[in-house]
Amino acid sequence: MSEQKEYWMTTHDQGSIKISEDVVASIAAVATSETEGVSGLYSSFTNDIVSFLGKKTPSKGVKVTFHGDNTVDIDICYLACFGTHIYDVAKKVQENVKSAVESMTNLNIGNINIHVAGVTFISSDNKEENLESQEIKSDEVKVIE
C-alpha cells in the first residue's frame, strides 16, 4: 500500500508549487527543538511502533493539517526541561514555529497547538559534568600585581 501524504498546492502562470506536510513538520520540529526550555520532541509509544513497522511518520511529535483556505494547523508535542516556566516556553515555541513556517513556506498559520507531554530532569552525573566544565583551576589563574 502506498502512503497518502497531504500537500499544499498552488498554481501560477509558471507552474505549480507543492509543499508536503513532511516539509512543514520538519520545519516545525527544528524550530521547536531550538527553543530554550525544550528538552526534545515527544511521540507516543504507538507512533514508535508504527514507525518501526515501516510506516514513516513525518516528524516525531509534530502533526500537520492543511485546510482548503491555504491555512495550516500544527500540533506539537514536546518534553519540557525541569525548572522552566512551561507557559512561557510554550508561547515561545508557538512564536518560533509560526515565524519559521511562515518565512520558509509562505503558508498562513491557523492554530499551533502545544502539548507538553512531560518534564525531563538533569541527572546528577550531568550536573557534575557541567560544574566541572565551569570550574577554574588554580594553576590557570594568574595574579597580576
C-alpha positions, 0 to 999 in steps of 0.5 A: 500500500502506498502512503497518502501524504497531504500537500499544499498546492498552488498554481501560477502562470509558471507552474505549480508549487507543492509543499508536503506536510513532511516539509512543514513538520520538519520545519516545525520540529527544528524550530521547536527543538531550538527553543530554550526550555525544550528538552526534545520532541515527544511521540507516543509509544504507538507512533514508535511502533508504527514507525518501526513497522515501516510506516514513516511518520513525518516528524516525531511529535509534530502533526500537520493539517492543511485546510482548503483556505491555504491555512495550516494547523500544527500540533506539537508535542514536546518534553519540557526541561525541569525548572522552566516556566512551561507557559512561557516556553510554550508561547515561545515555541508557538512564536518560533514555529509560526515565524519559521513556517511562515518565512520558509513556506509562505503558508498562513498559520491557523492554530499551533497547538502545544502539548507538553507531554512531560518534564525531563530532569538533569541527572546528577552525573550531568550536573557534575559534568557541567560544574566541572566544565565551569570550574577554574583551576588554580594553576590557570589563574594568574595574579597580576600585581 
